[in-house]
Amino acid sequence: MLREPFIHSLVESFPLADFKFFDEANRIASLPMPNGHGELSIHDDGDELTFFLGDITHCHFSQDYLGDGKYSPEAETIEDAVDYLRDLFSDQVVFYRARNGGRDGSIQCPSEEKLSRVLADCNCFVWSASIEPNTEQDEDGKTSPAIS
């Protein structure tokens, strides 16, 4: 179970975050999302951590199977999950839901090109706001999505 070592890393890595912790079977913690789309809900599913980003999408962090009944260390899984949260809280993770249904997900630190492709078909969000497909121009005349 990843629960106890993950809680320790969570508290140590994000001491100012106002997580609500749970004693439920697999729900570990939650934190309201400032973008107005629900909450981050963190679950321990035994061999993996699952992060629910509001009702938009979810992602998994699990130990990799190395063969011969061996798995990657729990510490690696926890480190990957904490790194994802660091990126999430600093608006470096874009999560999305297709406007016509069927596709959702998240992308850590997407390139402008990849973000533009996803914005063409999806409603996109970062931790603190929605990302609008309308664009802003920089001083070189390049356009980029606007965070609202």
Contacts in CASP RR format, 6 or more apart in sequence:
PFRMAT RR
TARGET T0000
AUTHOR 0000-0000-0000
METHOD contacts of the structure
MODEL  1
MLREPFIHSLVESFPLADFKFFDEANRIASLPMPNGHGELSIHDDGDELT
FFLGDITHCHFSQDYLGDGKYSPEAETIEDAVDYLRDLFSDQVVFYRARN
GGRDGSIQCPSEEKLSRVLADCNCFVWSASIEPNTEQDEDGKTSPAIS
1 44 0 8 1.000
1 46 0 8 1.000
2 44 0 8 1.000
2 46 0 8 1.000
2 47 0 8 1.000
2 48 0 8 1.000
2 49 0 8 1.000
2 74 0 8 1.000
2 77 0 8 1.000
2 78 0 8 1.000
3 28 0 8 1.000
3 44 0 8 1.000
3 46 0 8 1.000
5 74 0 8 1.000
5 75 0 8 1.000
5 78 0 8 1.000
6 28 0 8 1.000
6 42 0 8 1.000
6 44 0 8 1.000
6 49 0 8 1.000
6 78 0 8 1.000
6 81 0 8 1.000
7 21 0 8 1.000
7 28 0 8 1.000
7 29 0 8 1.000
9 78 0 8 1.000
9 79 0 8 1.000
9 82 0 8 1.000
10 17 0 8 1.000
10 19 0 8 1.000
10 28 0 8 1.000
10 29 0 8 1.000
10 42 0 8 1.000
10 82 0 8 1.000
10 85 0 8 1.000
11 19 0 8 1.000
13 82 0 8 1.000
13 85 0 8 1.000
13 86 0 8 1.000
14 85 0 8 1.000
14 89 0 8 1.000
17 31 0 8 1.000
17 89 0 8 1.000
18 31 0 8 1.000
19 29 0 8 1.000
19 30 0 8 1.000
19 31 0 8 1.000
20 29 0 8 1.000
20 30 0 8 1.000
20 31 0 8 1.000
21 28 0 8 1.000
21 29 0 8 1.000
22 28 0 8 1.000
22 29 0 8 1.000
22 30 0 8 1.000
26 43 0 8 1.000
26 44 0 8 1.000
26 45 0 8 1.000
26 46 0 8 1.000
27 41 0 8 1.000
27 42 0 8 1.000
27 43 0 8 1.000
28 42 0 8 1.000
28 43 0 8 1.000
28 44 0 8 1.000
28 49 0 8 1.000
29 41 0 8 1.000
29 42 0 8 1.000
30 39 0 8 1.000
30 40 0 8 1.000
30 41 0 8 1.000
30 42 0 8 1.000
31 39 0 8 1.000
31 40 0 8 1.000
32 38 0 8 1.000
32 39 0 8 1.000
32 40 0 8 1.000
33 39 0 8 1.000
33 40 0 8 1.000
33 53 0 8 1.000
33 54 0 8 1.000
33 127 0 8 1.000
34 127 0 8 1.000
34 128 0 8 1.000
34 129 0 8 1.000
35 125 0 8 1.000
35 126 0 8 1.000
35 127 0 8 1.000
35 128 0 8 1.000
35 129 0 8 1.000
35 130 0 8 1.000
37 53 0 8 1.000
37 54 0 8 1.000
37 55 0 8 1.000
37 56 0 8 1.000
37 125 0 8 1.000
37 130 0 8 1.000
38 54 0 8 1.000
38 55 0 8 1.000
39 54 0 8 1.000
40 51 0 8 1.000
40 52 0 8 1.000
40 53 0 8 1.000
40 54 0 8 1.000
40 88 0 8 1.000
41 51 0 8 1.000
41 52 0 8 1.000
41 54 0 8 1.000
42 49 0 8 1.000
42 50 0 8 1.000
42 51 0 8 1.000
42 52 0 8 1.000
43 49 0 8 1.000
43 50 0 8 1.000
43 51 0 8 1.000
43 52 0 8 1.000
47 62 0 8 1.000
47 63 0 8 1.000
47 71 0 8 1.000
48 60 0 8 1.000
48 61 0 8 1.000
48 62 0 8 1.000
48 63 0 8 1.000
48 77 0 8 1.000
49 60 0 8 1.000
49 61 0 8 1.000
49 62 0 8 1.000
49 77 0 8 1.000
49 78 0 8 1.000
49 81 0 8 1.000
50 58 0 8 1.000
50 59 0 8 1.000
50 60 0 8 1.000
50 61 0 8 1.000
51 58 0 8 1.000
51 59 0 8 1.000
51 60 0 8 1.000
51 61 0 8 1.000
51 81 0 8 1.000
51 84 0 8 1.000
51 85 0 8 1.000
52 58 0 8 1.000
53 59 0 8 1.000
53 88 0 8 1.000
53 95 0 8 1.000
53 106 0 8 1.000
53 125 0 8 1.000
56 95 0 8 1.000
56 96 0 8 1.000
56 97 0 8 1.000
56 104 0 8 1.000
56 105 0 8 1.000
56 125 0 8 1.000
57 95 0 8 1.000
57 96 0 8 1.000
57 97 0 8 1.000
57 104 0 8 1.000
57 105 0 8 1.000
57 106 0 8 1.000
59 84 0 8 1.000
59 105 0 8 1.000
59 106 0 8 1.000
61 77 0 8 1.000
61 78 0 8 1.000
61 80 0 8 1.000
61 81 0 8 1.000
61 84 0 8 1.000
62 77 0 8 1.000
63 71 0 8 1.000
63 72 0 8 1.000
63 73 0 8 1.000
63 74 0 8 1.000
63 76 0 8 1.000
63 77 0 8 1.000
64 71 0 8 1.000
64 72 0 8 1.000
64 76 0 8 1.000
65 71 0 8 1.000
66 72 0 8 1.000
84 93 0 8 1.000
84 108 0 8 1.000
87 93 0 8 1.000
87 108 0 8 1.000
87 109 0 8 1.000
88 127 0 8 1.000
89 127 0 8 1.000
90 127 0 8 1.000
91 126 0 8 1.000
91 127 0 8 1.000
91 128 0 8 1.000
91 129 0 8 1.000
91 147 0 8 1.000
92 108 0 8 1.000
92 109 0 8 1.000
92 126 0 8 1.000
93 106 0 8 1.000
93 107 0 8 1.000
93 108 0 8 1.000
93 109 0 8 1.000
93 126 0 8 1.000
93 127 0 8 1.000
94 106 0 8 1.000
94 107 0 8 1.000
94 110 0 8 1.000
94 115 0 8 1.000
94 118 0 8 1.000
94 124 0 8 1.000
94 125 0 8 1.000
94 126 0 8 1.000
94 131 0 8 1.000
95 104 0 8 1.000
95 105 0 8 1.000
95 106 0 8 1.000
95 107 0 8 1.000
95 124 0 8 1.000
95 125 0 8 1.000
95 126 0 8 1.000
96 103 0 8 1.000
96 104 0 8 1.000
96 105 0 8 1.000
96 106 0 8 1.000
96 107 0 8 1.000
96 118 0 8 1.000
96 122 0 8 1.000
96 123 0 8 1.000
96 124 0 8 1.000
96 125 0 8 1.000
97 103 0 8 1.000
97 104 0 8 1.000
97 105 0 8 1.000
97 122 0 8 1.000
97 123 0 8 1.000
98 104 0 8 1.000
98 121 0 8 1.000
98 122 0 8 1.000
98 123 0 8 1.000
99 121 0 8 1.000
99 122 0 8 1.000
99 123 0 8 1.000
100 121 0 8 1.000
103 121 0 8 1.000
103 122 0 8 1.000
104 122 0 8 1.000
107 114 0 8 1.000
107 115 0 8 1.000
107 118 0 8 1.000
110 118 0 8 1.000
112 144 0 8 1.000
115 124 0 8 1.000
115 131 0 8 1.000
115 145 0 8 1.000
116 145 0 8 1.000
118 124 0 8 1.000
119 131 0 8 1.000
119 133 0 8 1.000
119 145 0 8 1.000
120 133 0 8 1.000
123 130 0 8 1.000
124 130 0 8 1.000
124 131 0 8 1.000
124 145 0 8 1.000
125 131 0 8 1.000
126 147 0 8 1.000
128 147 0 8 1.000
129 147 0 8 1.000
129 148 0 8 1.000
130 147 0 8 1.000
130 148 0 8 1.000
131 145 0 8 1.000
131 146 0 8 1.000
131 147 0 8 1.000
131 148 0 8 1.000
132 145 0 8 1.000
132 146 0 8 1.000
132 147 0 8 1.000
132 148 0 8 1.000
133 145 0 8 1.000
134 145 0 8 1.000
134 146 0 8 1.000
135 143 0 8 1.000
135 144 0 8 1.000
135 145 0 8 1.000
135 146 0 8 1.000
136 143 0 8 1.000
136 144 0 8 1.000
136 145 0 8 1.000
136 146 0 8 1.000
137 143 0 8 1.000
138 144 0 8 1.000
END
